[in-house]
Amino acid sequence: MQGGAILAVLSIYWPRVLRMLRGVLGKDAAGLKLAVNLVIAFIPAAVVGKLLDKKIEEHLFGPGPVLAALFVGGIYMIAIERYVRTRAARAAAPGADRRAPSEQSSGGSRMTLDSISPVQAFCIGLMQCIAMWPGTSRAMMTITGGMLIGLPPAAAAEFSFLLGLPTLGAATVYKAYKNFKTSHAAGLPDFYHQLGPAAVLTGILVATVSAALAVKWLVGYLKRRGLAPFGWYRIALAAVLIGLVFTGRLAMRPREVTPQLSAPAKAP
């Protein structure tokens, strides 16, 4: 599924990716700067994820932590939306600097991906670490991180999705490696052989198409409505799930960290 999401981002933002490749080859200074910033933003999650992966799976995959993250995340999104609107209103007030906050932070021109500094990229990367708490949403934290440094919503979303390329790519490779290693050590088929190539390819295709449509829709919606509707949705969803859990209509169990694999029994 994550592989499909990566392909979706590549299909939508391929001009940016091409610029970064040209930058690495020394042919595009702005592309090189963006590539370096993405690496800087990726480093915190790579370090924290490696150090805390097992702890997160052991302690944060239960219903309590997930529902809490869902509810608090909704409040957070509404608060960020109000903060950004208030900041813009103050900038437009009589006697104030008439430029938008994003313009003030980038030397008089509207802030873009090309004007992000390494420190700002690192801050967005720190925000991405919070998303390791299940139920938080990586896109939510990185998009709001971009908005807090002055990026317009669409540009913040673009940086978030581009950052997903190394982040999701590394996570996909790491999880696949763990599955192969554990399965082969137990003498059992890995997920690829369990599902079969047709199912795997179908899953990647569906994930690519659905993710591409979702990204296109999300960017357009952020431009028109902002973050608040997503925040109210998360709060409502958390309230419904909490009610279902407490009334016994829904059972939520922590994910097993290390499934007890056993080799198939030999025929007598």
C-alpha positions in Angstrom: 0.0 0.0 0.0 2.8 2.4 0.9 4.5 1.6 -2.4 1.4 2.7 -4.2 1.3 6.0 -2.3 4.9 6.6 -3.3 4.1 6.1 -6.9 1.1 8.5 -6.6 3.3 11.3 -5.3 5.9 10.6 -8.0 3.2 10.8 -10.7 1.8 14.1 -9.4 5.0 15.9 -8.4 7.4 14.5 -11.0 8.5 18.0 -12.2 9.8 18.7 -8.6 11.5 15.3 -8.4 13.1 15.9 -11.8 14.4 19.2 -10.6 15.9 17.6 -7.5 17.6 15.0 -9.6 19.0 17.7 -11.8 20.1 19.5 -8.7 22.0 16.5 -7.4 23.8 16.4 -10.8 24.7 20.1 -10.4 22.3 21.5 -13.0 19.7 23.1 -10.8 20.6 25.0 -7.6 16.9 25.3 -6.4 16.4 21.6 -7.0 19.5 20.8 -5.0 18.4 23.0 -2.1 15.0 21.3 -2.0 16.6 17.9 -2.1 18.9 18.8 0.8 16.0 20.2 2.8 14.0 17.0 2.3 17.0 15.0 3.6 17.3 17.3 6.6 13.6 16.9 7.3 13.8 13.2 7.0 16.6 12.7 9.4 14.6 13.1 12.7 12.1 10.5 11.7 14.8 8.1 10.6 16.6 8.3 13.9 13.6 8.4 16.2 11.8 5.7 14.2 14.7 3.3 14.4 15.2 3.9 18.2 11.5 3.7 19.2 9.9 1.4 16.6 9.5 -1.5 19.1 8.4 0.7 22.0 5.8 2.4 19.8 4.3 -0.9 18.7 4.3 -2.3 22.2 2.7 0.7 24.0 0.9 2.9 21.6 -1.2 0.6 19.4 -4.0 0.1 22.0 -7.4 1.7 21.7 -6.7 4.3 24.3 -3.6 5.9 22.7 -5.0 5.7 19.2 -8.4 7.3 20.1 -6.6 9.9 22.2 -4.4 10.8 19.3 -7.4 11.0 17.0 -9.3 13.4 19.3 -6.4 15.6 20.3 -5.3 15.8 16.6 -8.7 17.2 15.7 -8.4 19.9 18.4 -4.9 20.6 17.2 -5.9 21.1 13.6 -8.7 23.5 14.6 -6.3 25.5 16.7 -3.7 25.7 14.0 -6.3 26.9 11.5 -7.4 29.7 13.9 -3.9 30.7 14.6 -3.0 31.0 10.9 -6.2 33.1 10.3 -5.4 35.3 13.3 -1.9 35.8 12.1 -3.1 36.8 8.7 -5.7 39.2 10.1 -3.1 40.9 12.3 -0.8 41.4 9.3 -3.8 43.0 7.4 -4.7 45.3 10.3 -4.3 49.1 9.9 -0.8 50.2 10.7 0.6 46.7 10.5 2.9 45.3 7.9 0.5 44.7 5.0 2.3 41.7 3.8 1.1 38.2 4.8 3.1 36.4 7.4 4.5 34.1 4.7 5.7 37.1 2.8 7.2 38.7 5.8 9.3 35.6 6.5 10.7 35.4 3.0 12.1 38.8 2.3 9.1 40.3 0.7 8.1 37.6 -1.7 5.5 34.9 -1.0 7.1 32.0 0.7 7.6 28.9 -1.5 9.4 25.6 -1.3 12.5 27.2 -2.7 12.7 29.7 0.2 12.6 27.1 3.0 15.7 27.2 5.2 17.5 24.1 6.5 16.4 25.1 10.1 12.7 25.3 9.0 13.0 22.0 7.2 14.4 20.4 10.3 11.5 21.8 12.3 9.0 20.1 9.9 11.0 16.9 10.3 10.6 17.1 14.1 6.8 17.5 13.6 6.9 14.4 11.5 8.3 12.5 14.5 5.1 13.2 16.5 3.1 11.4 13.7 4.8 8.1 14.9 2.1 8.1 17.5 -0.6 5.9 15.9 -3.7 7.8 15.0 -1.9 11.2 14.6 -1.4 11.4 10.8 2.0 12.1 9.2 0.4 14.5 6.6 -1.4 16.4 9.4 1.8 17.1 11.3 4.0 18.0 8.3 1.4 20.2 6.6 0.7 22.1 9.8 4.5 22.3 10.3 4.8 23.9 6.9 1.9 26.3 7.6 3.5 27.4 10.9 6.7 28.4 9.2 4.7 30.5 6.7 4.0 28.2 3.7 0.6 28.5 2.0 -1.5 25.4 2.5 -0.9 24.1 -1.0 2.9 24.5 -0.7 2.9 23.0 2.8 1.0 19.9 1.4 3.4 19.6 -1.5 6.4 19.6 0.9 4.6 17.1 3.1 4.0 14.7 0.2 7.5 15.1 -1.2 8.9 14.3 2.3 6.8 11.2 2.2 8.9 9.8 -0.6 12.0 9.1 1.6 9.9 8.6 4.8 7.4 6.1 3.4 10.1 4.6 1.1 12.3 3.8 4.0 9.4 2.5 6.2 8.3 0.3 3.3 11.7 -1.3 2.8 12.3 -1.7 6.6 8.9 -3.4 7.2 9.3 -5.6 4.2 12.8 -6.6 5.3 11.4 -7.5 8.8 8.6 -9.6 7.3 11.0 -11.5 5.0 13.5 -12.1 7.8 10.9 -13.2 10.4 9.1 -15.4 7.9 12.1 -17.1 6.5 13.6 -17.7 9.9 10.4 -19.6 10.9 10.3 -21.5 7.6 7.0 -19.8 6.6 6.2 -17.9 3.4 6.6 -14.1 3.5 3.7 -11.8 2.7 4.5 -11.7 -1.0 4.3 -15.4 -1.4 1.2 -15.6 0.9 -0.7 -13.1 -1.1 0.6 -13.9 -4.5 2.0 -11.6 -7.2 -1.5 -10.8 -8.7 -2.8 -9.6 -5.3 0.3 -7.5 -4.6 0.3 -5.8 -7.9 -3.5 -5.1 -7.7 -3.0 -3.6 -4.2 -0.2 -1.4 -5.5 -2.3 -0.2 -8.5 -5.4 0.5 -6.4 -3.3 2.3 -3.8 -1.6 4.4 -6.5 -4.8 5.6 -8.2 -6.7 6.2 -4.9 -3.7 8.1 -3.3 -3.3 10.2 -6.5 -7.0 11.2 -6.4 -6.9 11.9 -2.6 -3.8 14.1 -2.9 -5.3 16.1 -5.8 -8.6 16.5 -3.8 -6.8 17.4 -0.5 -4.7 20.2 -2.0 -7.7 21.8 -3.7 -9.8 21.5 -0.5 -7.1 23.0 1.7 -7.0 26.0 -0.6 -10.8 26.5 -0.3 -11.6 25.4 3.3 -8.5 25.0 5.3 -7.8 22.5 8.1 -10.8 23.0 10.4 -13.2 20.6 8.7 -10.7 17.8 9.0 -10.3 18.6 12.7 -14.0 18.5 13.4 -14.2 15.2 11.5 -11.5 13.7 13.7 -13.2 14.8 16.8 -16.6 13.4 15.7 -15.0 10.1 14.6 -13.1 9.8 17.9 -16.4 10.4 19.9 -18.3 7.8 17.9 -15.5 5.2 18.3 -15.2 5.9 22.1 -18.9 5.4 22.4 -18.8 2.1 20.5 -15.9 0.9 22.6 -17.5 1.8 26.0 -20.8 0.2 25.0 -19.2 -3.0 24.0 -20.3 -2.7 20.3 -16.7 -2.4 19.1 -13.6 -4.3 20.3 -10.2 -2.8 19.6 -7.2 -4.8 20.4 -3.5 -3.8 20.3 -1.6 -5.2 17.3 0.6 -8.1 18.0 4.2 -7.0 17.8 5.9 -10.4 17.3 3.4 -13.0 16.0 4.1 -16.5 17.2 5.2 -18.1 14.0 5.7 -21.8 13.8 6.9 -24.0 11.1 4.3 -26.2 9.4 4.0 -29.6 10.9 5.8 -32.4 9.0 3.9 -35.3 7.7 4.5 -38.5 9.7 
